[in-house]
Amino acid sequence: MTSPSPCKANANTKVIPIIPVGADDAELVSLYAAQKTIHPRTVQGLFARWRWGMVFLTQLVFYGLPWLTFGQRQAVLFDLEAKRFYLFSLVLYPQDFIYLTGLLVVSALSLFLFTAVAGRLWCGFACPQTVYSEMFMWVERKIEGDRLARIRLDGSAMSLEKLVKKWLKHIVWLGIALWTGFSFVGYFTPVRELGMAFLQTEMGSWNVFWVFFYALATYGNAGFMREQVCKYMCPYARFQSAMFDKDTLVVSYDAARGEPRGARSRKADSMALAAAHLGACVDCTLCVQVCPTGIDIRQGLQYECISCGACADVCDTVMDKMGYARGLVRFATQNGMAAGWTRQHILRRVWRPRVLIYTTVLVLLSGALLVSLMLRTPLKVDVVRDRAALARIVAGGQLENVYRLQVMNATESPQRYRIAAQGLAGLTVASDDMVEVDAAQSRWVAVRLHIPYGSATPGAHPVVLEIQSADGTARVLEKSTFLVPR
């Protein structure tokens, strides 16, 4: 048996030509190539002011809320250990989890609405990754200088100046990160107690862990990974295309007006530009230099774009210097750019049926959630049967069932509650029918129900336990069963 010749092939074999590559043509492609460091240029303009306004607003709320007081307690506190959540005058228990669900649904619908209207506005102006990256880059600019100075510093050999600037920058970054982690944990542990524990070094290990965990996350994400989080780690960048359409406002480059691009003198008039076949784009690449994710907006819509508007701001400044009309890079829709619509026409098309449906559902759900909170009964009751003694005959010829009630006072003042029962003939409360619960506390009480022996047939009979505050402001009915043995 002879082996087949390498020069022969059957009819089903595909022959792939091999093209020799010379040493000068060979290229090594690494799947794990290091990402080029992005040094965004400082930019001024409308969107930059909006972005910094959101930085101040969000951080004022985030850093300030844990320190607000309401009465004698922290105004906003998610006390996981005590299983109580305080939101100003509201005291919520785990049984109120439905409100958290409603809040998450409203947040998701808001995200859908904003994305359908104007793309990744959340990413560009309010996302924590964007906010803290802006803060960290501001510190970097103040210590290391502008874009060119930072590039030169990073490319220079190690020196005393470089060492001092780098260390100072990282020390400030760590300070911001630690304060961020401390503030975050302050939403789950009383922040003043947390601060005193820090000063006295008497804090529990878990509190220390979580403060430093979130500090490290902030330091790493905002100081080092930055655009890598937006481009590769954030899932929103991947599924945003499902919420976009051709009437969504996105940062767009007007190619019809800008191309062909090219450098020119500021003194060049329209006749000279027409003769040179040049558009309005001067190819200064400033739009790329200011982009926090390092993309070129002139290449069209890209998933890496976070809609921060920095390229629009810097392009407008260039257009002003050249004496051209603004808006070469602007927020516009794909349909509007293709058809040359005016701003008013584009905005009218933004309010399309999809957006109106999102808005209607969002308003209805938000209203229902608000009304539910306003009408919420400040009393929660859980009924648990005592399994140690399901039913027994006691003195006086009475049949007894024992229950355990968890009475939760969701008000800011002590309350007295009256316990009653109904559902069977002769049903009475044999235990103390009054219970006192401190402000924003819960209490377990044993409740004994009696019926005359023989007054009910064997089996499980439905009963209703009524718990009502002494002043009549809160009333809860809880269903249970009364067991009659055979």
DRENZA-910720 format. One record per residue (C-alpha): y negated, z, x negated; residue number from 1. Coordinates in pm, whole numbers, plus 32768, in hexadecimal, padded with zeros to 4 digits. Example, Ala and Ser with C-alpha at 12.3 -4.5 7.8 and 13.67 -1.06 7.14 Angstrom:
BEGIN
+------+------+------+-----+
|   py |   pz |   px | num |
+------+------+------+-----+
| 81C2 | 830C | 7B32 |   1 |
| 806A | 82CA | 7AA9 |   2 |
+------+------+------+-----+
//
This chain:
BEGIN
+------+------+------+-----+
|   py |   pz |   px | num |
+------+------+------+-----+
| 8000 | 8000 | 8000 |   1 |
| 7EBA | 7F94 | 7F67 |   2 |
| 7D6F | 803E | 7FA1 |   3 |
| 7C62 | 7F72 | 804D |   4 |
| 7B6A | 7EC7 | 7F71 |   5 |
| 7A0B | 7F5B | 7F7B |   6 |
| 7987 | 7DFB | 7F9A |   7 |
| 7A40 | 7DBA | 80E2 |   8 |
| 79F5 | 7E3E | 823B |   9 |
| 7A8C | 7E09 | 8391 |  10 |
| 79D4 | 7D7B | 84BA |  11 |
| 796C | 7ECF | 8540 |  12 |
| 78D7 | 7F4A | 83FB |  13 |
| 7759 | 7F59 | 83DB |  14 |
| 76DE | 7EF2 | 8287 |  15 |
| 75A6 | 7FB2 | 8225 |  16 |
| 74E6 | 7F10 | 810B |  17 |
| 748E | 7FF6 | 7FEC |  18 |
| 7335 | 7FB9 | 7F5E |  19 |
| 730F | 803E | 7DFC |  20 |
| 71E6 | 8120 | 7DC7 |  21 |
| 713F | 812F | 7C78 |  22 |
| 70D8 | 826D | 7BCF |  23 |
| 6F6E | 822D | 7C2B |  24 |
| 6FC3 | 8204 | 7D9C |  25 |
| 7097 | 833D | 7DC4 |  26 |
| 7003 | 8453 | 7E9A |  27 |
| 7083 | 85B3 | 7EC0 |  28 |
| 7058 | 8641 | 801E |  29 |
| 7081 | 87B8 | 8045 |  30 |
| 70D8 | 8843 | 8199 |  31 |
| 703E | 898D | 8133 |  32 |
| 6EF9 | 8914 | 8099 |  33 |
| 6DE9 | 8A1B | 8089 |  34 |
| 6CD1 | 89EE | 8183 |  35 |
| 6B7E | 8999 | 80FA |  36 |
| 6A85 | 8AB5 | 8122 |  37 |
| 697A | 8A68 | 8225 |  38 |
| 6817 | 8AD8 | 81D5 |  39 |
| 674F | 8A9E | 8316 |  40 |
| 65DE | 8A56 | 82EB |  41 |
| 64DF | 8B2B | 83A4 |  42 |
| 645B | 8A81 | 84DC |  43 |
| 633B | 8AC8 | 85C8 |  44 |
| 6318 | 8A4D | 872A |  45 |
| 6357 | 8A8B | 889A |  46 |
| 64D0 | 8ABB | 8882 |  47 |
| 64AF | 8B93 | 874C |  48 |
| 63C4 | 8C7B | 880D |  49 |
| 64B8 | 8C88 | 8930 |  50 |
| 65D5 | 8CD4 | 8843 |  51 |
| 651D | 8DF3 | 879B |  52 |
| 64AD | 8E71 | 88EE |  53 |
| 661A | 8E88 | 8954 |  54 |
| 666C | 8F38 | 880C |  55 |
| 6568 | 9045 | 8855 |  56 |
| 65CB | 9063 | 89C4 |  57 |
| 6742 | 907B | 898E |  58 |
| 6727 | 9170 | 886E |  59 |
| 6628 | 9246 | 8924 |  60 |
| 6724 | 9268 | 8A3F |  61 |
| 6854 | 9292 | 895C |  62 |
| 67BC | 9390 | 886D |  63 |
| 66E9 | 9440 | 8973 |  64 |
| 67D3 | 9476 | 8A9C |  65 |
| 68AF | 9581 | 89F8 |  66 |
| 677C | 9659 | 89BA |  67 |
| 66FC | 9651 | 8B21 |  68 |
| 673A | 9789 | 8BEF |  69 |
| 6769 | 97B1 | 8D64 |  70 |
| 6743 | 9917 | 8DD2 |  71 |
| 6802 | 99EA | 8CD9 |  72 |
| 68EC | 98DB | 8C57 |  73 |
| 68F5 | 978A | 8BAE |  74 |
| 6888 | 9679 | 8C9D |  75 |
| 6991 | 957B | 8C35 |  76 |
| 6ADA | 960D | 8BBC |  77 |
| 6C3F | 9592 | 8BD9 |  78 |
| 6CF2 | 96DC | 8BA4 |  79 |
| 6E58 | 966A | 8B6D |  80 |
| 6ED8 | 97C8 | 8B1F |  81 |
| 6E56 | 9857 | 8C67 |  82 |
| 6EA2 | 9711 | 8D20 |  83 |
| 6D43 | 96FC | 8DAC |  84 |
| 6C3D | 95EC | 8D86 |  85 |
| 6ACF | 963D | 8DB3 |  86 |
| 69D4 | 952C | 8E0B |  87 |
| 688E | 95DF | 8E51 |  88 |
| 68C2 | 9677 | 8FAE |  89 |
| 6A20 | 95E5 | 8FD5 |  90 |
| 6B56 | 96A8 | 8F72 |  91 |
| 6C86 | 95C5 | 8F6D |  92 |
| 6DF5 | 9620 | 8F4B |  93 |
| 6F21 | 954B | 8EE6 |  94 |
| 6F5A | 9516 | 905B |  95 |
| 6E14 | 9450 | 905A |  96 |
| 6EAB | 934A | 8F73 |  97 |
| 6E64 | 9245 | 907E |  98 |
| 6CF4 | 9252 | 901D |  99 |
| 6D47 | 91FD | 8EB5 | 100 |
| 6E16 | 90D9 | 8F34 | 101 |
| 6CF2 | 9065 | 9008 | 102 |
| 6C05 | 9081 | 8EDF | 103 |
| 6CEF | 8FAE | 8E07 | 104 |
| 6D0B | 8EA5 | 8F18 | 105 |
| 6B90 | 8E99 | 8F3A | 106 |
| 6B6C | 8E7A | 8DBF | 107 |
| 6C68 | 8D5D | 8DB4 | 108 |
| 6BBA | 8CA2 | 8ECE | 109 |
| 6A6A | 8CD5 | 8E22 | 110 |
| 6AFB | 8C3E | 8CE6 | 111 |
| 6B7F | 8B14 | 8DAA | 112 |
| 6A2E | 8AE5 | 8E56 | 113 |
| 695C | 8AF9 | 8D19 | 114 |
| 6A4B | 8A12 | 8C60 | 115 |
| 6A49 | 890F | 8D76 | 116 |
| 68CC | 8916 | 8D7D | 117 |
| 686F | 8927 | 8C0C | 118 |
| 69A2 | 8937 | 8B2F | 119 |
| 69D5 | 8A50 | 8A37 | 120 |
| 6898 | 8B15 | 8A81 | 121 |
| 695C | 8C59 | 8A63 | 122 |
| 69CF | 8BF8 | 8905 | 123 |
| 6879 | 8B8D | 888E | 124 |
| 67A6 | 8CAA | 8913 | 125 |
| 686A | 8DDF | 8981 | 126 |
| 69C5 | 8DE2 | 88E3 | 127 |
| 69EF | 8F14 | 87FF | 128 |
| 6A69 | 8E2F | 86E9 | 129 |
| 6925 | 8D67 | 86FB | 130 |
| 6849 | 8E9A | 8723 | 131 |
| 68D6 | 8F57 | 85F9 | 132 |
| 68E6 | 8E1D | 8524 | 133 |
| 6772 | 8DEC | 8566 | 134 |
| 672C | 8F55 | 8503 | 135 |
| 67FC | 8F3D | 83C6 | 136 |
| 675F | 8DEE | 8363 | 137 |
| 6603 | 8E82 | 8397 | 138 |
| 665C | 8F9A | 82A4 | 139 |
| 66E6 | 8E96 | 81B3 | 140 |
| 65A5 | 8DC9 | 81C1 | 141 |
| 64CA | 8EFA | 818B | 142 |
| 658D | 8F69 | 8057 | 143 |
| 6604 | 8E24 | 7FB8 | 144 |
| 64F3 | 8D34 | 8029 | 145 |
| 64ED | 8BEB | 80E6 | 146 |
| 6600 | 8AE7 | 80EF | 147 |
| 65C1 | 8A4C | 7F9A | 148 |
| 659C | 8BA1 | 7EF6 | 149 |
| 66EA | 8C12 | 7F88 | 150 |
| 6797 | 8AD4 | 7F15 | 151 |
| 670F | 8B01 | 7DB5 | 152 |
| 6770 | 8C71 | 7DB3 | 153 |
| 68D5 | 8C2A | 7E24 | 154 |
| 68FA | 8B19 | 7D1D | 155 |
| 6868 | 8BE0 | 7BFD | 156 |
| 6928 | 8CB3 | 7B03 | 157 |
| 6941 | 8E28 | 7B3B | 158 |
| 6802 | 8EDD | 7AD8 | 159 |
| 6756 | 9026 | 7B21 | 160 |
| 6677 | 8F80 | 7C28 | 161 |
| 67A1 | 8EE2 | 7CD8 | 162 |
| 6866 | 9027 | 7CCB | 163 |
| 6749 | 90F4 | 7D5A | 164 |
| 66FF | 8FFD | 7E73 | 165 |
| 686C | 8FD4 | 7ED3 | 166 |
| 68B0 | 9149 | 7ED4 | 167 |
| 6772 | 9196 | 7F97 | 168 |
| 67CA | 9090 | 809A | 169 |
| 6928 | 9119 | 80CC | 170 |
| 68AC | 9280 | 80DF | 171 |
| 67BD | 9220 | 81F9 | 172 |
| 68D2 | 9159 | 82A3 | 173 |
| 69BA | 9285 | 8292 | 174 |
| 68AB | 9364 | 8324 | 175 |
| 687E | 927C | 844E | 176 |
| 69F7 | 925C | 8479 | 177 |
| 6A2E | 93D6 | 8470 | 178 |
| 691A | 9411 | 856E | 179 |
| 69B5 | 9304 | 864A | 180 |
| 6B0E | 93A5 | 8634 | 181 |
| 6A79 | 94FE | 8676 | 182 |
| 69BC | 947D | 87A8 | 183 |
| 6AF2 | 93D1 | 8831 | 184 |
| 6BC7 | 950C | 8815 | 185 |
| 6AA2 | 95C8 | 88B3 | 186 |
| 6AF3 | 951B | 89FC | 187 |
| 6C4A | 95C7 | 89FF | 188 |
| 6BF6 | 9715 | 895B | 189 |
| 6AB4 | 97D6 | 89A8 | 190 |
| 69CB | 9743 | 88A4 | 191 |
| 6916 | 9887 | 8852 | 192 |
| 6A5B | 993E | 8816 | 193 |
| 6ACC | 9816 | 8747 | 194 |
| 698E | 9827 | 8677 | 195 |
| 69B1 | 999D | 863B | 196 |
| 6B1D | 996E | 85DD | 197 |
| 6AB5 | 9864 | 84E2 | 198 |
| 69B2 | 9949 | 8448 | 199 |
| 6AA1 | 9A70 | 843A | 200 |
| 6BCE | 999A | 83D2 | 201 |
| 6C9F | 9A3D | 84E4 | 202 |
| 6CF5 | 9900 | 85A0 | 203 |
| 6E55 | 98AC | 860B | 204 |
| 6F0E | 97A1 | 854C | 205 |
| 6F17 | 96A9 | 866D | 206 |
| 6D9F | 96B0 | 869A | 207 |
| 6D74 | 9672 | 8526 | 208 |
| 6E6E | 9556 | 8534 | 209 |
| 6DC4 | 94A2 | 8655 | 210 |
| 6C65 | 94C7 | 85C8 | 211 |
| 6CCE | 9430 | 847E | 212 |
| 6DAE | 932E | 8527 | 213 |
| 6C90 | 929A | 85F2 | 214 |
| 6BA4 | 92BC | 84CB | 215 |
| 6C95 | 91F4 | 83F4 | 216 |
| 6CBD | 90EF | 8507 | 217 |
| 6B42 | 90C6 | 8521 | 218 |
| 6B18 | 90BA | 83A7 | 219 |
| 6C29 | 8FB5 | 837A | 220 |
| 6BD6 | 8ED6 | 84A3 | 221 |
| 6A5B | 8ED0 | 847F | 222 |
| 6A46 | 8EE8 | 8306 | 223 |
| 6B5F | 8E09 | 828D | 224 |
| 6C12 | 8D40 | 8399 | 225 |
| 6AE5 | 8CE8 | 846F | 226 |
| 6B12 | 8B7D | 84DE | 227 |
| 6C8A | 8B91 | 8497 | 228 |
| 6CAB | 8C7C | 85C1 | 229 |
| 6BF8 | 8B83 | 86A3 | 230 |
| 6CB4 | 8A54 | 8620 | 231 |
| 6E18 | 8AD5 | 85F4 | 232 |
| 6E46 | 8C2F | 868F | 233 |
| 6D85 | 8C25 | 87D7 | 234 |
| 6E58 | 8B8C | 88F1 | 235 |
| 6D1F | 8B33 | 89B6 | 236 |
| 6CD5 | 8A13 | 88C9 | 237 |
| 6E2A | 897F | 891B | 238 |
| 6E25 | 8983 | 8A96 | 239 |
| 6CB2 | 894A | 8ACF | 240 |
| 6CF2 | 87D5 | 8AFE | 241 |
| 6DA8 | 8828 | 8C42 | 242 |
| 6C60 | 88B3 | 8CCE | 243 |
| 6B7E | 879F | 8C4A | 244 |
| 6B2E | 865A | 8CF8 | 245 |
| 6A2F | 8546 | 8CC1 | 246 |
| 6926 | 8606 | 8D83 | 247 |
| 693D | 8740 | 8CAB | 248 |
| 6808 | 878D | 8BDC | 249 |
| 686A | 8785 | 8A6B | 250 |
| 67AC | 875E | 8925 | 251 |
| 6799 | 85E4 | 88FE | 252 |
| 6715 | 84E9 | 8803 | 253 |
| 6661 | 83BD | 8898 | 254 |
| 670F | 82AC | 87D0 | 255 |
| 665F | 8194 | 888D | 256 |
| 6512 | 8217 | 8814 | 257 |
| 6578 | 82A0 | 86C1 | 258 |
| 6651 | 8189 | 8633 | 259 |
| 6651 | 80E8 | 8541 | 260 |
| 65DF | 8216 | 847E | 261 |
| 6533 | 820D | 832F | 262 |
| 6424 | 82A4 | 8256 | 263 |
| 62C0 | 8227 | 8275 | 264 |
| 615B | 8287 | 8224 | 265 |
| 6097 | 835C | 8319 | 266 |
| 5F8E | 824D | 8319 | 267 |
| 6080 | 8142 | 8390 | 268 |
| 6010 | 80BC | 84E1 | 269 |
| 60E7 | 8035 | 85FB | 270 |
| 60C5 | 7ECF | 8580 | 271 |
| 614A | 7F2C | 8427 | 272 |
| 626C | 7FEA | 84C2 | 273 |
| 62C1 | 7EC4 | 85A4 | 274 |
| 62BC | 7DDA | 847B | 275 |
| 63A0 | 7EC5 | 83B9 | 276 |
| 6483 | 7EEC | 84EB | 277 |
| 6469 | 8069 | 84DD | 278 |
| 648B | 8162 | 85F8 | 279 |
| 63DE | 82B3 | 861D | 280 |
| 64DB | 8373 | 8549 | 281 |
| 6457 | 839B | 83E5 | 282 |
| 65AE | 8409 | 8367 | 283 |
| 6521 | 854D | 82D9 | 284 |
| 666C | 8605 | 8328 | 285 |
| 65A9 | 873D | 838E | 286 |
| 6674 | 8746 | 84D0 | 287 |
| 67AB | 8777 | 83FB | 288 |
| 6704 | 8877 | 8317 | 289 |
| 66A0 | 895E | 8436 | 290 |
| 67EE | 8946 | 84F0 | 291 |
| 68AD | 8A91 | 84DB | 292 |
| 69FA | 89D8 | 84F5 | 293 |
| 6999 | 88C1 | 8403 | 294 |
| 69C9 | 8797 | 84EB | 295 |
| 68F9 | 8659 | 8507 | 296 |
| 6880 | 863D | 866D | 297 |
| 683D | 84C9 | 8635 | 298 |
| 69B5 | 8490 | 8643 | 299 |
| 69BD | 84EC | 87B3 | 300 |
| 6A49 | 860F | 887A | 301 |
| 6B38 | 86E5 | 87AA | 302 |
| 6C00 | 8819 | 8808 | 303 |
| 6B6A | 88D8 | 86E2 | 304 |
| 6A0D | 88C3 | 877C | 305 |
| 69A7 | 8A14 | 8810 | 306 |
| 686F | 898D | 88C3 | 307 |
| 677E | 8A6C | 8805 | 308 |
| 6673 | 895C | 8801 | 309 |
| 6616 | 8990 | 8693 | 310 |
| 6632 | 8819 | 864D | 311 |
| 654E | 87CD | 8774 | 312 |
| 6447 | 88BF | 86F2 | 313 |
| 6442 | 8834 | 8590 | 314 |
| 6449 | 86CA | 8608 | 315 |
| 6319 | 870A | 86E4 | 316 |
| 625A | 878E | 85B5 | 317 |
| 62B1 | 8650 | 84F4 | 318 |
| 6246 | 8577 | 8618 | 319 |
| 60FC | 8634 | 8627 | 320 |
| 60BE | 85F6 | 84B5 | 321 |
| 610F | 8485 | 84D8 | 322 |
| 603A | 8460 | 860F | 323 |
| 6162 | 83FD | 86EA | 324 |
| 61BC | 847B | 8843 | 325 |
| 6297 | 85B0 | 8850 | 326 |
| 63F7 | 85B1 | 88DE | 327 |
| 64BD | 84DE | 87EC | 328 |
| 65B2 | 8603 | 87F2 | 329 |
| 65A4 | 86BE | 893B | 330 |
| 666B | 8758 | 8A54 | 331 |
| 66D5 | 8637 | 8B31 | 332 |
| 6805 | 85B4 | 8BEB | 333 |
| 68E4 | 8495 | 8B83 | 334 |
| 6891 | 83D9 | 8CC1 | 335 |
| 671F | 8419 | 8C8D | 336 |
| 6726 | 839E | 8B26 | 337 |
| 67E8 | 8265 | 8B83 | 338 |
| 6707 | 820B | 8CA9 | 339 |
| 65BD | 827D | 8C12 | 340 |
| 6571 | 8373 | 8D2B | 341 |
| 643F | 8452 | 8D2E | 342 |
| 645C | 85CA | 8D07 | 343 |
| 6422 | 85FF | 8E7C | 344 |
| 6536 | 8508 | 8ED5 | 345 |
| 6626 | 85B1 | 8DE3 | 346 |
| 65DD | 870B | 8E71 | 347 |
| 6614 | 868D | 8FD4 | 348 |
| 6768 | 8604 | 8F72 | 349 |
| 67C6 | 874E | 8ECF | 350 |
| 67D8 | 87F0 | 9027 | 351 |
| 690D | 872E | 908A | 352 |
| 6A1E | 87A6 | 917F | 353 |
| 6AEC | 884B | 906D | 354 |
| 69C5 | 8923 | 9003 | 355 |
| 6969 | 8976 | 916A | 356 |
| 6ACD | 89E8 | 91B2 | 357 |
| 6AD0 | 8AC6 | 907C | 358 |
| 697E | 8B58 | 90E0 | 359 |
| 69E5 | 8B9C | 9247 | 360 |
| 6B2B | 8C47 | 91E7 | 361 |
| 6A7A | 8D11 | 90DA | 362 |
| 696A | 8D89 | 91C7 | 363 |
| 6A67 | 8DE7 | 92D4 | 364 |
| 6B48 | 8EA5 | 91E4 | 365 |
| 6A23 | 8F58 | 913F | 366 |
| 699A | 8FBA | 9292 | 367 |
| 6AED | 9036 | 930A | 368 |
| 6B1B | 9102 | 91CB | 369 |
| 69C0 | 919C | 91EE | 370 |
| 69F0 | 91F0 | 935F | 371 |
| 6B46 | 9287 | 9315 | 372 |
| 6AAE | 9366 | 9209 | 373 |
| 6996 | 93D4 | 92EF | 374 |
| 6A85 | 9428 | 940C | 375 |
| 6B88 | 94C6 | 9328 | 376 |
| 6C07 | 961A | 9398 | 377 |
| 6BC3 | 971E | 9286 | 378 |
| 6D1B | 97B8 | 92B7 | 379 |
| 6E72 | 974D | 923D | 380 |
| 6FBD | 97E6 | 92A4 | 381 |
| 711F | 97AA | 9229 | 382 |
| 7246 | 9838 | 92EB | 383 |
| 738D | 9883 | 923A | 384 |
| 74BA | 991E | 92E7 | 385 |
| 754E | 9A53 | 9244 | 386 |
| 76A8 | 99D5 | 91E4 | 387 |
| 7721 | 9B33 | 918D | 388 |
| 771F | 9B96 | 92FF | 389 |
| 7721 | 9A6C | 93E9 | 390 |
| 7754 | 9B33 | 9529 | 391 |
| 77B4 | 9C9A | 9578 | 392 |
| 77BA | 9D96 | 9694 | 393 |
| 76CB | 9EBA | 9666 | 394 |
| 7685 | 9FFB | 9723 | 395 |
| 761F | 9FD5 | 988D | 396 |
| 7707 | 9EB0 | 98CF | 397 |
| 7626 | 9DB4 | 9826 | 398 |
| 7693 | 9C7E | 9767 | 399 |
| 75C2 | 9C54 | 962C | 400 |
| 756D | 9B2D | 954B | 401 |
| 74A8 | 9B62 | 940A | 402 |
| 73B1 | 9A67 | 9377 | 403 |
| 72D8 | 9A5E | 9243 | 404 |
| 717B | 99D2 | 9270 | 405 |
| 7096 | 9961 | 9157 | 406 |
| 6F37 | 9983 | 91E0 | 407 |
| 6E2F | 98D0 | 910D | 408 |
| 6CC3 | 9923 | 9141 | 409 |
| 6BF6 | 97EC | 90E9 | 410 |
| 6AA5 | 9894 | 911D | 411 |
| 69BC | 994F | 9030 | 412 |
| 69CF | 9A9A | 90F1 | 413 |
| 6AE9 | 9B8B | 914C | 414 |
| 6B8F | 9B3F | 9298 | 415 |
| 6C69 | 9BF5 | 9396 | 416 |
| 6D6D | 9B28 | 944F | 417 |
| 6E2D | 9B75 | 958E | 418 |
| 6F98 | 9B01 | 95A7 | 419 |
| 7036 | 9AA6 | 96F6 | 420 |
| 716D | 99E7 | 9763 | 421 |
| 71D6 | 991F | 9893 | 422 |
| 72F1 | 9841 | 9906 | 423 |
| 73F7 | 9935 | 9994 | 424 |
| 73F5 | 9A27 | 9AB6 | 425 |
| 73A5 | 9B86 | 9A3F | 426 |
| 7351 | 9B15 | 98DC | 427 |
| 727C | 9C1A | 982A | 428 |
| 71FE | 9C64 | 96CC | 429 |
| 72A5 | 9DAB | 9665 | 430 |
| 71F5 | 9DC6 | 9512 | 431 |
| 7085 | 9DFC | 94D4 | 432 |
| 6FD1 | 9CE0 | 9581 | 433 |
| 6E99 | 9CF9 | 94A8 | 434 |
| 6E81 | 9C8D | 933B | 435 |
| 6D5C | 9C9B | 924A | 436 |
| 6D2F | 9B94 | 9139 | 437 |
| 6C23 | 9B9F | 902C | 438 |
| 6B30 | 9A82 | 8FF2 | 439 |
| 6BD5 | 9945 | 8F6D | 440 |
| 6D22 | 99F9 | 8F4D | 441 |
| 6E7B | 99DE | 8FE6 | 442 |
| 6F6E | 9AEC | 9057 | 443 |
| 70DC | 9AF8 | 90B7 | 444 |
| 7129 | 9BCA | 91EC | 445 |
| 726F | 9C1A | 92A0 | 446 |
| 726E | 9BD4 | 9416 | 447 |
| 737A | 9C5A | 9501 | 448 |
| 73AB | 9BB2 | 9653 | 449 |
| 7471 | 9C58 | 976E | 450 |
| 7505 | 9BE4 | 98B5 | 451 |
| 75DE | 9CB0 | 99A5 | 452 |
| 774D | 9C84 | 9949 | 453 |
| 77F7 | 9B90 | 9A35 | 454 |
| 76B1 | 9AF7 | 9AB1 | 455 |
| 76F5 | 99AC | 9A00 | 456 |
| 7826 | 98D2 | 99D4 | 457 |
| 78CC | 98BC | 987C | 458 |
| 7838 | 97BC | 978D | 459 |
| 76ED | 9767 | 96EC | 460 |
| 75BD | 9778 | 97CF | 461 |
| 7467 | 96EA | 9770 | 462 |
| 734D | 97E5 | 9757 | 463 |
| 71E2 | 97CB | 96F0 | 464 |
| 712F | 98C3 | 9612 | 465 |
| 6FBA | 98DC | 9650 | 466 |
| 6ED8 | 995D | 953C | 467 |
| 6D6B | 9987 | 959B | 468 |
| 6C45 | 9A21 | 94E5 | 469 |
| 6BAD | 9B55 | 9583 | 470 |
| 6A5E | 9AA4 | 95B5 | 471 |
| 6B09 | 9979 | 9656 | 472 |
| 6A8C | 9878 | 9559 | 473 |
| 6BE7 | 980D | 94E0 | 474 |
| 6D2F | 97E3 | 9598 | 475 |
| 6E79 | 9753 | 951D | 476 |
| 6FBC | 9713 | 95DE | 477 |
| 70FE | 96FF | 9516 | 478 |
| 724F | 969E | 95A8 | 479 |
| 7393 | 9750 | 9552 | 480 |
| 74DD | 97AF | 95F7 | 481 |
| 756D | 98EE | 9683 | 482 |
| 76E3 | 9911 | 9649 | 483 |
| 77C0 | 99B0 | 9753 | 484 |
| 7922 | 99F4 | 96D0 | 485 |
| 7A57 | 99A8 | 97A0 | 486 |
+------+------+------+-----+
//
